[in-house]
Amino acid sequence: MHKRSDTVMKSSEIREAFLSFFARKGHERLPSASLIPDDPTILLTIAGMVPFKPVFLGKVRSPFKRVCTVQKCVRVSDLERVGYTSRHHTFFEMLGNFSFGDYFKKEACQWAWEFLTGDLALPSEKLWVSVHHRDREAFSIWQEIVGIPPEKIVLLGDEDNFWASGPVGPCGYCSEIYYDTGIERGCGKPDCKPGCDCDRYLEVWNLVFMEFDRQGDGTLVDLPRKNIDTGMGLERIASVLQKKATNFETDLFFPIIEVLERMSGRKYDVPETRPLFRIVADHIRAITFLVADGVYPANEGRGYVLRRLIRRAYRQGKKLGLNRPFLYELSFAVIEIMQTAYPELREKERLIAQIVHQEEKRFEETVSLGMEYLERVLQEKRSSGIKQISGTEIFKLYDTYGFPPDLTQEILSEEGFTYSEEEFREEMQKQKERARRAHETKTEELKGRKKLEEFLKEFETVFVGYENHEAEATVLALVQGDHFLSEARAGEQIMVILDVTPFYPEKGGQEYDQGWLVGISGKIEVT
């Protein structure tokens, strides 16, 4: 254990300190897995434990009992909060140490405390922990072995301190370590402590003790092999060690923000523009890493996650006055910061820029008309003091301009508008009905066309027009479009197929013949 000087730790130093510490504790250092998980049940790698999920579920045996990683992750579940809070991100790095049936609670707690107070030199008086109210073992370890005063150990319930992989299967209590950012960041309540909704206590590390197998009836059975899964967000611990008010002022984000300031000519330190800078800086990190790992823009799946991030970041750039593709240039700033830890970024920088630039141009071309229409609608509503848009207008954006509904909803929320979801669903349902009917009609047309083609192959019309201007003939079929008719009414245009005809069709520059078909019950003009 050693104490650091007052020199601010760089994020690259925090990564290395973490991996080196746990390597000394007998852990195998493994590189980050891809953001594309080897798991069909999830779109993206959302946590440090995802690559080891088969091990935790007992499906695969790990060659190592102890592992430590810095795992790149992407989550979009809190997308609308990114940029408006100090801690929410789409892309983040998770520092994690894992035990597969080896050490358990005592070592996990001891080593976490040792790393924070020793290698990172955080003052112990600024740290608090939480445990599950039923986990007396963890409480005892923190108090008696680690030496934390009981008044700084907070008892919380399932929502905060219980982890589960699903309704059944491996699960367990967890214990979280918090950093006290200061009374000035708090709510002012005398009983403020971890678990409070205010920003004073920052959760920096979560230790998950996987010790139970939850049954279908909810009962917890002890697992034969107990595991440890921990996760500490690099961005959060960097903000603490670099003494920054938010993650966005750390060396992981601020160099990107500075480049964006130069690009736009606007300043980050203005309340109105700050969220815009944060959203772009956050999203370009996720965009850069997703493309590097082989995710490309698409209309579904992880490709749509990427497309949505590019569009959202591009729109914030326009609000900063950037009326051109710019994200592809900003990706170079991300690579400059992260290339040492992730050399694949430098290897793929041209591909990243190319993919992002193409998508920016596509978005500019395809959505600009829809944006103009939406802005006109919003302006009309503002002038009338109305804050709700009809579902019909939102559907027109989707149907006419190809404007994604989730993007529309996002813009409306930003602008303080709502829309009638019920009307929109009704319009969508009508469109589905129209599409179904059109499909059925098309299917019938194809069937009719095939039937007609087969008929024409079987029966041949003999042309006698060179010798005769009149001829007796038998009607083989009446056809309208691709459908056979049993009869025709006055005023209808139809095709009559005969066994013999004197009428010459338009062919080789020669005009077609005109005349009459005369029968027992009437006559038809041939035009």
C-alpha positions in Angstrom: 0.0 0.0 0.0 1.3 3.5 -0.8 0.1 7.0 -0.6 0.1 9.2 -3.7 1.2 12.8 -3.9 -1.2 15.6 -4.6 -0.5 15.2 -8.3 -3.8 14.7 -10.2 -4.1 11.2 -11.7 -4.8 10.9 -15.4 -7.5 8.5 -16.5 -4.8 6.4 -18.2 -3.0 6.1 -14.9 -6.2 5.1 -13.1 -6.7 2.2 -15.6 -3.1 1.0 -15.1 -3.2 1.3 -11.3 -6.4 -0.8 -11.1 -5.1 -3.6 -13.4 -1.7 -3.6 -11.7 -3.3 -3.7 -8.2 -5.4 -6.8 -9.0 -2.6 -8.5 -10.9 -0.6 -8.3 -7.7 -3.6 -10.0 -6.0 -3.3 -13.0 -8.4 -5.8 -11.8 -11.1 -5.3 -12.5 -14.8 -5.3 -9.2 -16.7 -7.6 -9.5 -19.7 -8.3 -7.0 -22.5 -11.7 -5.5 -23.0 -14.2 -7.7 -24.9 -16.0 -6.2 -28.0 -19.0 -4.0 -27.6 -20.8 -6.7 -29.8 -21.5 -9.4 -27.2 -21.4 -13.1 -27.8 -24.9 -13.3 -26.5 -28.0 -13.2 -28.7 -30.2 -11.9 -25.8 -28.5 -8.5 -25.6 -27.6 -5.9 -28.3 -24.5 -4.5 -26.7 -22.0 -5.1 -23.9 -23.7 -3.1 -21.1 -21.6 -4.1 -18.1 -18.2 -5.5 -17.2 -19.6 -8.9 -16.4 -21.3 -9.5 -19.8 -18.3 -11.4 -21.3 -18.3 -13.7 -18.2 -22.0 -14.3 -18.1 -21.7 -18.0 -19.3 -19.1 -18.5 -16.5 -21.4 -17.1 -13.9 -24.3 -19.2 -15.2 -22.2 -22.3 -15.0 -22.3 -23.0 -18.8 -18.6 -22.5 -19.3 -15.5 -23.0 -17.1 -13.0 -20.2 -17.1 -9.3 -21.1 -17.3 -8.7 -18.5 -14.6 -10.2 -18.2 -11.1 -9.5 -14.5 -10.8 -9.8 -11.9 -13.6 -9.5 -8.1 -13.9 -10.6 -6.0 -16.8 -11.3 -2.5 -18.0 -14.4 -3.2 -20.1 -15.8 -0.8 -22.7 -19.6 -0.6 -22.4 -22.5 1.1 -24.2 -26.0 1.7 -22.6 -28.8 3.8 -24.1 -31.5 3.1 -21.5 -31.0 6.6 -20.0 -30.4 8.4 -23.3 -32.7 11.3 -22.6 -30.8 12.1 -19.4 -27.4 12.2 -21.1 -26.1 15.8 -21.1 -28.5 17.0 -18.5 -26.9 15.2 -15.5 -23.3 15.1 -14.5 -22.9 11.3 -14.6 -25.1 9.7 -17.3 -23.3 8.4 -20.4 -23.8 6.1 -23.4 -20.2 4.9 -23.6 -18.3 4.3 -20.4 -15.4 2.1 -19.1 -16.0 -0.3 -16.3 -13.1 -1.4 -14.0 -13.9 -4.8 -12.7 -12.4 -7.6 -10.7 -14.0 -11.1 -10.8 -13.8 -14.3 -8.8 -15.1 -17.6 -10.2 -15.6 -19.8 -7.2 -12.4 -18.5 -5.5 -12.4 -15.6 -3.0 -15.6 -14.1 -1.7 -16.9 -11.2 0.4 -14.0 -10.6 2.8 -11.4 -10.3 0.1 -13.6 -8.3 -2.2 -14.3 -5.7 0.5 -10.8 -5.6 1.8 -9.2 -5.1 -1.6 -11.6 -2.5 -2.7 -10.9 -0.4 0.4 -7.2 -1.0 0.1 -7.1 0.2 -3.6 -9.2 3.3 -2.9 -7.5 4.5 0.2 -4.0 3.2 -0.7 -3.3 3.2 -4.4 -5.7 6.1 -5.2 -5.1 7.8 -1.8 -8.7 8.7 -1.2 -9.3 9.9 2.4 -11.2 7.2 4.3 -13.3 9.8 6.0 -14.9 10.7 2.6 -16.0 7.1 1.9 -19.3 5.4 2.9 -20.6 2.0 2.2 -24.1 0.5 1.8 -25.1 -3.1 2.3 -28.3 -5.1 2.0 -30.3 -4.9 5.2 -30.3 -8.8 5.4 -26.6 -9.2 4.7 -25.2 -9.3 8.2 -22.0 -10.9 6.9 -21.1 -8.0 4.7 -21.9 -5.5 7.5 -19.7 -7.4 9.9 -16.8 -7.5 7.3 -16.9 -3.8 6.8 -17.1 -3.0 10.5 -14.9 -5.6 12.1 -12.3 -6.4 9.4 -12.1 -3.3 7.3 -12.7 -1.0 10.2 -15.5 1.3 9.0 -17.6 2.9 11.8 -21.1 1.4 11.9 -22.7 4.9 11.4 -21.0 5.0 8.0 -22.5 1.7 6.9 -26.0 2.3 5.4 -28.6 -0.5 5.2 -30.6 -0.4 2.0 -33.2 -2.7 0.3 -33.5 -4.8 -2.8 -33.7 -1.9 -5.2 -30.2 -0.6 -4.3 -28.4 -3.6 -2.9 -29.6 -6.8 -4.6 -28.4 -8.0 -8.0 -30.1 -10.6 -10.2 -29.6 -11.9 -13.7 -33.3 -12.4 -14.1 -36.4 -13.6 -12.3 -34.7 -17.0 -11.7 -31.1 -18.0 -11.6 -27.9 -16.6 -10.0 -28.3 -13.6 -7.8 -27.0 -12.0 -4.6 -26.6 -9.1 -2.3 -24.3 -6.3 -3.3 -22.4 -3.6 -1.4 -21.7 -0.1 -2.8 -18.9 2.3 -1.9 -19.8 6.0 -2.0 -17.6 9.2 -2.1 -18.9 12.2 -0.2 -18.6 15.1 -2.6 -19.4 17.7 0.1 -22.3 19.2 1.9 -22.6 21.9 -0.7 -23.7 19.3 -3.3 -26.4 17.9 -0.9 -30.0 18.4 -0.3 -29.5 20.1 3.1 -31.5 17.5 5.1 -29.9 16.5 8.4 -30.3 12.7 7.6 -28.8 12.9 4.1 -26.7 9.9 3.4 -26.1 7.2 0.7 -29.5 6.3 -0.8 -30.6 9.9 -0.9 -31.6 11.2 -4.3 -29.4 14.3 -4.1 -25.9 14.5 -5.7 -23.8 14.6 -2.5 -22.9 10.9 -2.3 -21.4 9.5 -5.5 -21.5 5.8 -6.0 -18.1 4.8 -7.3 -17.9 1.0 -6.9 -20.4 -1.8 -6.7 -19.4 -5.2 -5.3 -21.8 -8.0 -6.2 -21.8 -11.2 -4.2 -23.3 -13.9 -6.3 -24.3 -16.5 -3.7 -27.9 -17.6 -4.4 -29.9 -19.4 -7.1 -33.4 -17.9 -7.1 -36.1 -20.5 -7.7 -39.4 -20.2 -9.5 -41.2 -19.6 -6.3 -38.8 -16.9 -5.2 -36.9 -18.9 -2.6 -33.1 -18.4 -2.5 -30.9 -21.5 -2.5 -27.2 -21.3 -1.9 -25.0 -21.7 -5.0 -22.5 -24.5 -4.8 -19.9 -22.1 -6.2 -20.0 -18.4 -5.1 -18.7 -15.6 -7.4 -17.6 -12.0 -7.2 -18.5 -9.4 -9.8 -17.5 -5.8 -9.2 -17.7 -2.7 -11.3 -16.3 0.8 -10.9 -16.9 3.5 -13.5 -13.7 5.0 -14.8 -15.4 8.3 -15.6 -16.8 8.7 -12.0 -13.6 7.8 -10.2 -11.7 10.1 -12.5 -14.0 13.0 -11.6 -13.2 12.4 -7.9 -9.4 12.1 -8.4 -9.2 15.0 -10.8 -11.4 17.1 -8.4 -14.0 17.9 -11.2 -17.6 18.8 -10.5 -18.8 16.5 -13.3 -17.4 13.7 -15.5 -17.5 16.0 -18.4 -14.7 18.2 -17.1 -12.3 15.2 -16.8 -9.5 14.4 -19.2 -11.8 11.8 -20.8 -14.3 14.4 -22.1 -12.9 17.9 -21.9 -10.4 17.7 -24.7 -13.3 16.7 -27.0 -15.3 19.7 -25.7 -12.4 22.0 -26.4 -12.2 20.8 -30.0 -16.0 21.4 -30.3 -15.6 24.9 -29.0 -13.1 25.7 -31.7 -15.3 24.1 -34.4 -18.4 26.0 -33.3 -17.1 29.2 -32.0 -19.4 28.8 -29.0 -18.4 28.3 -25.3 -19.1 25.3 -23.0 -19.3 27.4 -19.9 -22.7 28.9 -20.8 -25.8 27.3 -19.2 -27.8 27.3 -22.4 -25.1 25.5 -24.5 -23.5 23.2 -21.9 -26.0 20.3 -22.4 -25.4 20.5 -26.2 -21.6 20.2 -25.7 -22.0 17.3 -23.3 -24.4 15.3 -25.5 -22.0 15.6 -28.5 -18.9 14.8 -26.4 -20.7 11.8 -24.9 -22.2 10.5 -28.1 -19.0 10.8 -30.3 -17.2 8.5 -27.9 -19.9 5.8 -28.2 -20.1 6.4 -32.0 -16.3 6.0 -32.4 -16.1 2.8 -30.4 -19.1 1.2 -31.9 -17.8 1.7 -35.5 -14.4 0.4 -34.4 -16.0 -2.7 -33.1 -17.9 -3.4 -36.4 -21.3 -1.7 -35.8 -22.5 0.2 -38.8 -25.6 2.4 -39.2 -28.8 0.4 -39.9 -32.6 0.6 -39.3 -32.7 -2.1 -36.7 -30.7 -3.7 -33.9 -27.3 -2.2 -32.7 -27.0 -0.5 -36.1 -30.0 1.6 -35.2 -28.5 2.5 -31.8 -25.5 3.9 -33.7 -27.7 5.7 -36.3 -29.7 7.2 -33.5 -26.6 8.4 -31.6 -25.2 10.0 -34.8 -28.5 11.8 -35.5 -28.9 13.0 -32.0 -25.3 14.3 -31.8 -25.6 15.9 -35.3 -28.8 17.8 -34.2 -27.1 19.2 -31.1 -24.2 20.4 -33.4 -26.7 22.3 -35.6 -27.9 24.0 -32.5 -24.3 25.1 -31.9 -24.2 26.5 -35.4 -22.5 23.6 -37.1 -24.5 23.3 -40.3 -22.3 20.7 -41.9 -21.0 17.2 -41.2 -18.6 17.6 -38.3 -18.8 14.4 -36.1 -16.4 12.5 -38.4 -13.7 15.2 -37.6 -14.5 15.0 -33.9 -13.8 11.3 -33.9 -10.1 12.1 -34.2 -10.2 13.8 -30.8 -11.7 10.6 -29.3 -8.9 8.5 -30.9 -6.2 10.9 -29.7 -7.4 10.5 -26.1 -8.1 6.7 -26.1 -5.6 5.2 -28.6 -3.0 4.1 -26.0 -5.6 2.0 -24.1 -7.4 1.0 -27.4 -4.9 0.8 -30.3 -7.6 -0.5 -32.6 -9.0 3.0 -32.8 -5.9 4.4 -34.5 -5.9 1.3 -36.9 -9.5 2.0 -37.9 -9.6 5.8 -37.8 -10.1 6.2 -41.6 -12.9 3.7 -41.6 -14.5 5.4 -38.6 -14.4 8.8 -40.2 -15.7 7.4 -43.5 -18.7 5.6 -41.9 -19.6 8.6 -39.7 -19.3 11.1 -42.5 -21.5 9.1 -44.8 -24.2 8.8 -42.2 -24.1 12.5 -41.4 -24.6 13.3 -45.1 -27.4 10.8 -45.4 -29.1 12.3 -42.4 -28.7 15.8 -43.8 -30.2 14.8 -47.1 -33.1 12.6 -46.0 -34.3 14.4 -42.8 -33.8 18.0 -43.7 -37.2 18.3 -45.3 -38.9 16.7 -42.4 -37.1 19.0 -40.0 -38.3 22.0 -42.0 -41.9 20.7 -41.8 -41.7 20.0 -38.1 -40.3 23.4 -37.4 -43.1 25.0 -39.3 -45.7 23.0 -37.3 -44.0 23.9 -34.0 -43.8 27.6 -34.9 -47.5 27.6 -35.7 -48.3 26.0 -32.4 -46.1 28.4 -30.5 -47.8 31.3 -32.1 -51.2 29.9 -31.0 -50.0 29.1 -27.5 -50.6 25.4 -28.1 -48.2 22.8 -26.6 -49.7 19.6 -28.2 -49.2 18.3 -31.7 -51.8 16.1 -33.3 -50.9 12.4 -34.0 -51.9 13.0 -37.6 -49.2 15.6 -38.1 -46.6 13.3 -36.4 -47.7 10.5 -38.7 -47.3 12.7 -41.8 -43.7 13.3 -40.7 -43.1 9.6 -40.6 -45.1 8.6 -43.6 -44.2 11.5 -46.0 -40.7 12.4 -44.9 -39.5 9.1 -43.4 -38.9 10.9 -40.0 -38.3 8.3 -37.2 -41.0 8.6 -34.5 -38.4 8.3 -31.7 -36.5 11.2 -33.2 -39.7 13.3 -33.4 -40.6 12.4 -29.8 -37.1 13.5 -28.7 -37.3 16.8 -30.5 -40.8 17.5 -29.1 -39.6 16.8 -25.6 -36.7 19.1 -26.0 -39.0 21.8 -27.2 -41.6 21.4 -24.5 -44.3 19.8 -26.7 -46.4 16.7 -26.4 -48.4 14.8 -29.1 -51.4 12.6 -29.2 -50.0 9.0 -29.1 -53.5 7.6 -29.5 -54.0 9.5 -32.8 -50.6 8.4 -34.0 -51.3 4.7 -33.2 -54.6 5.0 -35.1 -52.9 6.4 -38.1 -50.2 3.7 -37.9 -53.0 1.1 -37.8 -54.7 2.6 -40.8 -51.5 2.5 -42.7 -51.0 -1.2 -41.8 -54.5 -1.9 -43.0 -53.8 -0.1 -46.3 -50.5 -2.0 -46.7 -52.3 -5.3 -46.0 -55.0 -4.6 -48.6 -52.4 -3.4 -51.1 -50.4 -6.6 -50.5 -53.6 -8.7 -51.0 -54.4 -6.8 -54.2 -50.8 -7.3 -55.4 -50.9 -11.0 -54.6 -54.2 -11.4 -56.6 -52.7 -9.4 -59.5 -49.7 -11.7 -59.6 -51.9 -14.7 -59.4 -54.1 -13.3 -62.2 -51.1 -12.4 -64.3 -49.6 -15.8 -64.0 -53.0 -17.4 -64.9 -53.2 -15.0 -68.0 -49.7 -15.9 -69.1 -50.5 -19.6 -68.8 -53.7 -19.1 -70.8 -52.0 -17.2 -73.6 -49.4 -19.9 -73.9 -52.1 -22.5 -74.3 -54.3 -20.6 -76.8 -53.0 -18.8 -79.9 -55.0 -16.1 -81.8 -54.7 -16.6 -85.6 -54.3 -13.3 -87.5 -56.2 -13.2 -90.9 -56.1 -9.4 -91.5 -54.0 -9.6 -94.6 -56.7 -11.5 -96.4 -59.9 -10.3 -94.7 -61.2 -7.2 -93.0 -64.0 -9.3 -91.4 -63.9 -12.7 -89.8 -66.1 -15.0 -87.6 -64.4 -15.7 -84.3 -65.0 -17.3 -81.0 -64.5 -15.4 -77.8 -61.9 -17.3 -75.7 -61.8 -14.8 -72.8 -62.6 -11.4 -71.4 -59.8 -9.7 -69.5 -59.6 -6.5 -67.4 -56.1 -5.8 -66.1 -54.9 -9.2 -64.9 -58.3 -10.5 -64.1 -60.6 -12.8 -66.2 -64.2 -11.6 -66.5 -67.4 -13.6 -67.0 -69.2 -10.6 -68.4 -68.6 -6.9 -69.3 -70.9 -3.9 -68.8 -71.4 -0.8 -71.0 -68.6 1.7 -70.7 -66.0 -0.7 -69.4 -62.6 -1.0 -71.1 -61.6 -4.6 -71.5 -59.4 -6.9 -73.6 -61.1 -9.6 -75.7 -59.1 -12.6 -76.6 -60.4 -14.3 -79.8 -59.3 -17.5 -81.6 -59.2 -15.6 -84.9 -58.8 -11.8 -85.6 -58.5 -9.4 -88.6 -57.4 -6.6 -86.3 -53.8 -5.6 -86.6 -52.1 -4.4 -83.4 -49.8 -1.4 -83.2 -46.4 -2.8 -84.2 -43.4 -1.8 -86.2 -44.5 1.8 -86.6 -47.9 0.9 -88.2 -51.1 2.2 -86.5 -53.4 -0.3 -84.9 -56.8 -1.2 -86.6 -60.1 0.0 -85.3 -63.6 -1.5 -85.8 -66.4 -3.5 -84.1 -67.0 -6.8 -82.5 -70.6 -7.8 -83.3 -72.4 -10.5 -81.4 -76.0 -11.8 -80.9 -76.5 -9.7 -77.8 -74.7 -6.5 -78.8 -71.5 -5.0 -80.1 -68.2 -3.7 -78.8 -66.1 -0.9 -80.2 -62.4 -1.9 -80.8 -60.1 1.1 -80.2 
